[in-house]
């Protein structure tokens, strides 16, 4: 049976927005189908029609967060300067987190089991599907974007070295962004953006050094 026309993509997005904000602010325990539906201006039956259950709604929030995150990273062009490409990825990372702070918090606080991960994040190589290693395929694909950029910047480095540098850069960016979202970094938006770029510029090369 086709779902009602009122249960469209716009409503699905609105429900995800509400659920992400609620989860971010109150934790998963504060999310109920009834409360999310009421805040989104719809009925609990619409939530079930679109997602199937509360648990699948929460999973969809995380997957949507990584999808949006992946779009920001995939939009960074490859140039002849791999170091500048890495800097551009760092800026895209921060831009994504600031654009969708609730999704950003949820997608790193809540683990999506691989069997529930049905949406693929964009990847510059066009790859989709589960990746080897831990994490969901959306999470692995977004990490692959960073790892591939590091590999281009360190063409002579062994795989293990590239992986270690990529994880270090990810941790650095995540830590800085998390501090900013928590209101721990002073200054206006322009000042915070400059400090982020300066810190990444100073510490990033140290992580990549032998």
C-alpha positions as CSV (number, residue, x, y, z in Angstrom):
1,X,0.0,0.0,0.0
2,X,1.4,3.4,-1.0
3,X,1.9,5.8,1.9
4,X,-0.3,8.8,2.1
5,X,0.8,11.8,0.1
6,X,1.1,13.8,3.4
7,X,3.9,11.4,4.4
8,X,6.3,12.9,2.0
9,X,10.0,13.6,2.1
10,X,9.5,17.0,3.6
11,X,7.7,15.4,6.6
12,X,10.4,12.8,6.9
13,X,13.1,15.5,7.0
14,X,11.1,17.4,9.6
15,X,10.8,14.4,11.8
16,X,14.5,13.7,11.5
17,X,15.3,17.3,12.4
18,X,13.1,17.1,15.5
19,X,14.4,13.7,16.6
20,X,18.0,14.8,16.2
21,X,17.4,17.9,18.3
22,X,15.6,16.0,20.9
23,X,18.2,13.3,21.1
24,X,21.0,15.9,21.2
25,X,19.4,17.8,24.0
26,X,17.7,15.1,26.1
27,X,19.4,11.9,25.1
28,X,17.7,8.9,23.6
29,X,15.5,8.3,26.7
30,X,13.8,11.7,25.9
31,X,12.7,10.6,22.5
32,X,9.3,9.1,22.0
33,X,7.3,8.7,18.9
34,X,4.4,10.7,20.3
35,X,6.6,13.7,21.3
36,X,8.5,13.8,18.0
37,X,5.3,13.6,16.1
38,X,3.7,16.4,18.1
39,X,6.6,18.7,17.7
40,X,6.7,18.0,14.0
41,X,3.0,18.8,13.7
42,X,2.0,15.3,12.6
43,X,0.6,12.0,14.1
44,X,2.4,9.0,15.6
45,X,1.0,6.9,12.8
46,X,3.0,9.1,10.3
47,X,6.2,8.3,12.2
48,X,5.5,4.5,12.0
49,X,4.5,4.8,8.4
50,X,7.8,6.5,7.5
51,X,10.2,4.7,9.8
52,X,8.5,1.6,11.2
53,X,9.5,2.1,14.9
54,X,11.2,4.4,17.4
55,X,14.4,2.5,17.1
56,X,14.5,2.8,13.3
57,X,13.8,6.5,13.6
58,X,16.8,6.9,15.9
59,X,18.9,4.9,13.5
60,X,17.7,7.1,10.6
61,X,18.8,10.2,12.4
62,X,22.4,8.9,12.7
63,X,22.4,7.8,9.1
64,X,21.1,11.1,7.9
65,X,23.8,12.9,10.0
66,X,26.5,11.0,8.2
67,X,24.8,11.5,4.8
68,X,24.9,15.3,5.3
69,X,28.4,15.1,6.7
70,X,29.5,13.0,3.7
71,X,28.0,15.5,1.2
72,X,30.1,18.3,2.7
73,X,33.3,16.3,2.4
74,X,32.5,14.9,-1.0
75,X,32.0,18.5,-2.3
76,X,35.6,19.3,-1.7
77,X,37.4,19.2,-5.1
78,X,40.6,17.4,-5.8
79,X,43.3,19.8,-6.9
80,X,47.0,19.7,-7.8
81,X,47.8,20.7,-4.2
82,X,46.9,17.7,-1.8
83,X,47.9,19.7,1.3
84,X,45.4,22.4,0.4
85,X,42.8,19.7,-0.3
86,X,43.4,18.5,3.3
87,X,42.9,22.0,4.6
88,X,39.7,22.3,2.6
89,X,38.4,19.0,4.1
90,X,39.1,20.5,7.5
91,X,37.0,23.5,6.7
92,X,34.2,21.3,5.3
93,X,34.3,19.2,8.4
94,X,33.7,22.3,10.6
95,X,31.1,23.8,8.2
96,X,29.1,20.5,8.3
97,X,29.1,20.4,12.1
98,X,28.0,24.0,12.5
99,X,25.3,23.6,9.9
100,X,23.8,20.6,11.6
101,X,25.0,20.6,15.2
102,X,22.3,18.3,16.5
103,X,23.0,15.7,13.8
104,X,26.7,16.0,14.4
105,X,26.4,15.3,18.1
106,X,24.0,12.4,17.6
107,X,26.0,10.7,14.9
108,X,29.1,10.4,17.1
109,X,27.3,9.6,20.3
110,X,25.1,6.9,18.9
111,X,26.5,3.8,17.1
112,X,24.5,2.5,14.1
113,X,24.8,-1.3,13.7
114,X,25.9,-2.2,10.2
115,X,22.8,-4.3,9.5
116,X,20.7,-1.2,10.0
117,X,22.8,1.1,7.9
118,X,20.9,1.4,4.6
119,X,21.9,4.8,3.4
120,X,25.3,5.4,1.8
121,X,27.3,8.6,2.3
122,X,28.8,10.0,-0.9
123,X,32.4,9.1,-1.7
124,X,34.5,10.8,-4.3
125,X,35.6,7.4,-5.8
126,X,32.0,6.4,-6.3
127,X,32.3,3.4,-3.9
128,X,29.3,2.3,-1.9
129,X,28.7,-0.7,0.3
130,X,30.1,-2.0,3.6
131,X,33.7,-1.4,4.3
132,X,36.0,-3.8,6.2
133,X,36.7,-2.8,9.7
134,X,34.6,-1.3,12.5
135,X,31.8,1.2,12.2
136,X,28.8,1.5,9.8
137,X,29.4,1.8,6.1
138,X,28.4,5.5,6.1
139,X,30.9,6.2,8.9
140,X,33.6,4.2,7.1
141,X,32.9,6.0,3.8
142,X,33.3,9.4,5.3
143,X,36.5,8.4,7.0
144,X,37.7,7.0,3.6
145,X,37.5,10.5,2.2
146,X,39.9,11.8,4.8
147,X,42.2,8.8,4.5
148,X,42.4,9.1,0.7
149,X,43.3,12.8,1.1
150,X,46.1,11.9,3.5
151,X,47.3,9.2,1.1
152,X,47.6,11.8,-1.6
153,X,49.5,14.2,0.7
154,X,51.8,11.4,1.9
155,X,52.3,9.3,-1.3
156,X,55.3,7.4,0.1
157,X,53.8,6.5,3.4
158,X,52.7,3.0,4.3
159,X,49.1,2.2,4.8
160,X,49.4,2.0,8.5
161,X,51.0,5.4,8.6
162,X,48.3,7.0,6.5
163,X,45.6,5.4,8.7
164,X,47.3,6.8,11.8
165,X,47.6,10.3,10.4
166,X,44.0,10.3,9.2
167,X,42.8,9.2,12.7
168,X,44.9,11.9,14.3
169,X,43.6,14.6,12.0
170,X,40.0,13.4,12.6
171,X,40.5,13.5,16.3
172,X,42.0,17.0,16.1
173,X,39.1,18.3,14.0
174,X,36.5,16.6,16.1
175,X,37.9,17.9,19.3
176,X,38.1,21.5,18.1
177,X,34.6,21.4,16.6
178,X,33.2,19.8,19.8
179,X,34.7,22.5,21.9
180,X,33.2,25.1,19.6
181,X,29.7,23.6,19.7
182,X,29.9,23.4,23.5
183,X,30.6,27.1,23.6
184,X,34.1,26.6,25.0
185,X,35.9,28.7,22.3
186,X,35.6,32.5,22.7
187,X,35.2,35.1,20.0
188,X,32.8,35.8,17.2
189,X,32.3,33.4,14.3
190,X,35.1,34.9,12.2
191,X,37.6,34.7,15.1
192,X,36.6,31.1,15.8
193,X,37.0,30.1,12.2
194,X,40.4,31.7,12.1
195,X,41.5,29.9,15.3
196,X,40.3,26.6,13.9
197,X,42.3,27.1,10.7
198,X,45.4,28.2,12.6
199,X,45.3,25.3,15.0
200,X,44.7,22.8,12.2
201,X,47.6,24.5,10.3
202,X,50.0,24.2,13.2
203,X,49.2,20.8,14.6
204,X,48.1,19.0,11.4
205,X,51.7,19.0,10.0
206,X,53.0,17.7,13.3
207,X,50.7,14.7,13.1
208,X,51.9,14.0,9.6
209,X,55.6,14.3,10.4
210,X,57.7,11.2,10.8
